[in-house]
Amino acid sequence: MALALQTSNPCMFSLWFYLVFSVSLHLAPSPTDMKNSSVGVLFVLGLTIICCVLLELYNLDLLYWIKQKLDIIAGFYLVSIVICLIAGGIILLTSGLIHAIQRKKERYIED
């Protein structure tokens, strides 16, 4: 997108670059955020180490269990995508028919 904007219209590219730069600077964490996040990072790291040690001690096959759960979630996700596509198609067809009927009605009134 940036390349297309840059070659077609330099003013639009400058505006796009300014907006991207502004948004990315506002999303960057401040030094206070970085300082306060150290506790959370250490907690997650400690929890990960504890889980790895427990899994190794009890010889649990966690990855197989996670894969089974993800397969179930992926199935539901796929079904929801299909339902959304069907609903979108129905909405598109309905709006197209309504638009066609309105155009025909307008032409009928004009005649």
C-alpha positions as CSV (number, residue, x, y, z in Angstrom):
1,M,0.0,0.0,0.0
2,A,2.8,2.4,0.9
3,L,4.5,1.9,-2.4
4,A,1.3,2.5,-4.4
5,L,0.7,5.7,-2.4
6,Q,4.3,6.8,-2.9
7,T,4.2,6.4,-6.6
8,S,0.7,7.7,-7.3
9,N,0.5,10.7,-5.0
10,P,3.4,12.0,-2.8
11,C,1.1,14.1,-0.6
12,M,-1.1,11.0,0.2
13,F,2.1,9.1,1.0
14,S,3.3,11.8,3.4
15,L,-0.1,11.8,5.1
16,W,-0.1,8.0,5.4
17,F,3.5,8.0,6.7
18,Y,2.6,10.6,9.3
19,L,-0.4,8.7,10.5
20,V,1.4,5.4,10.7
21,F,4.3,7.1,12.6
22,S,1.9,8.9,15.0
23,V,-0.1,5.8,15.8
24,S,3.0,3.6,16.3
25,L,4.5,6.2,18.7
26,H,1.3,6.3,20.8
27,L,1.3,2.5,21.0
28,A,4.9,2.2,22.2
29,P,5.2,1.5,25.9
30,S,6.6,4.3,28.1
31,P,9.6,3.8,30.5
32,T,7.1,3.5,33.4
33,D,5.3,0.7,31.6
34,M,8.5,-1.1,31.1
35,K,9.5,-0.7,34.7
36,N,6.2,-1.9,36.0
37,S,6.1,-4.9,33.7
38,S,9.2,-6.6,35.2
39,V,7.0,-8.2,37.9
40,G,4.7,-9.7,35.3
41,V,7.5,-11.0,33.2
42,L,9.2,-12.6,36.1
43,F,5.9,-14.2,37.2
44,V,5.2,-15.6,33.7
45,L,8.8,-16.9,33.5
46,G,8.6,-18.5,36.9
47,L,5.2,-20.1,36.1
48,T,6.6,-21.5,32.9
49,I,9.6,-23.0,34.7
50,I,7.4,-24.5,37.4
51,C,5.1,-26.0,34.7
52,C,8.0,-27.5,32.8
53,V,9.5,-29.0,35.9
54,L,6.2,-30.5,36.9
55,L,5.5,-31.9,33.4
56,E,9.0,-33.5,33.4
57,L,8.6,-35.0,36.9
58,Y,5.2,-36.5,36.2
59,N,5.9,-37.3,32.5
60,L,2.7,-35.8,31.3
61,D,2.0,-35.6,27.6
62,L,0.7,-32.1,27.6
63,L,1.3,-31.3,23.9
64,Y,-1.0,-34.2,22.9
65,W,-3.8,-32.9,25.2
66,I,-3.3,-29.3,23.9
67,K,-3.5,-30.6,20.3
68,Q,-6.8,-32.4,21.0
69,K,-8.3,-29.3,22.5
70,L,-7.0,-27.1,19.6
71,D,-8.5,-29.6,17.1
72,I,-11.9,-29.2,18.7
73,I,-11.6,-25.4,18.8
74,A,-10.4,-25.3,15.1
75,G,-13.5,-27.4,14.2
76,F,-15.8,-24.9,15.9
77,Y,-13.9,-22.0,14.3
78,L,-14.3,-23.6,10.8
79,V,-18.0,-24.1,11.3
80,S,-18.4,-20.5,12.4
81,I,-16.5,-19.2,9.3
82,V,-18.8,-21.3,7.1
83,I,-21.9,-20.0,8.8
84,C,-20.6,-16.4,8.5
85,L,-19.9,-16.9,4.8
86,I,-23.4,-18.3,4.2
87,A,-25.0,-15.5,6.2
88,G,-22.9,-12.9,4.3
89,G,-24.0,-14.4,0.9
90,I,-27.6,-14.3,1.9
91,I,-27.3,-10.7,3.0
92,L,-25.5,-9.8,-0.2
93,L,-28.2,-11.5,-2.3
94,T,-31.0,-9.9,-0.4
95,S,-29.5,-6.4,-0.6
96,G,-28.9,-7.0,-4.4
97,L,-32.5,-8.0,-4.9
98,I,-33.8,-5.1,-2.9
99,H,-31.6,-2.7,-4.9
100,A,-32.8,-4.2,-8.2
101,I,-36.4,-4.0,-7.2
102,Q,-36.0,-0.3,-6.2
103,R,-34.3,0.5,-9.5
104,K,-37.1,-1.2,-11.4
105,K,-39.7,0.7,-9.3
106,E,-37.9,4.0,-10.0
107,R,-37.8,3.2,-13.8
108,Y,-41.5,2.3,-13.7
109,I,-42.4,5.5,-11.9
110,E,-40.3,7.6,-14.5
111,D,-42.2,6.0,-17.4
